[in-house]
Amino acid sequence: MPGPLQTEMEMLLNRKLGPSHLEVINDTANHLGHAGDDGSGESHFTVVIESAEFAGKSRLERQRMVNSALGDIPGTRVHALAIKARAPGEAA
């Protein structure tokens, strides 16, 4: 069951980037006791996203778009965020 932060991330990405595929994966359990583990159970995530908004954009531009869509979450409310962003038709 997704936690409140994961649910918020999914809502923001759906609203701002209109993805055709979206996975927000909570990786926190893999980092228990490591730096950045704040005990919330929601400190480390991977986002796998496919959106037409990414067509013609570089990898860095895509990451910036995801971070922008998430507002203050990356770096403030989430310690680590891995992003795998692609446009429709691109290999995963």
PEZI-V900178 format. One record per residue. OMEGA is omega in degrees with one decimal (none if undefined). Layout:
BEGIN
OMEGA  OMEGA
END
This chain:
BEGIN
-178.5  175.6  -177.0  179.9  177.4  178.9  178.4  179.1  179.0  -179.6  -179.6  -179.4  177.3  -177.2  -171.3  -175.8  177.0  -174.6  172.1  175.1  178.4  170.9  171.9  -171.7  178.1  -179.0  -172.1  -178.1  178.7  -174.0  -179.7  179.4  179.4  176.2  178.0  176.8  -175.5  179.4  -178.2  -174.7  179.7  -178.2  -177.5  -177.9  167.5  174.8  173.3  -172.2  174.0  -178.7  175.2  178.2  -177.2  -177.9  178.1  -178.7  176.8  178.0  179.7  177.8  179.2  178.9  177.8  178.6  178.4  179.3  178.4  179.3  -177.5  175.3  -175.3  -176.1  -179.4  175.8  179.3  -178.4  176.8  -178.7  -175.8  -179.9  174.0  -176.4  173.7  -174.0  179.1  174.2  177.8  179.3  178.0  178.2  -178.7  none
END
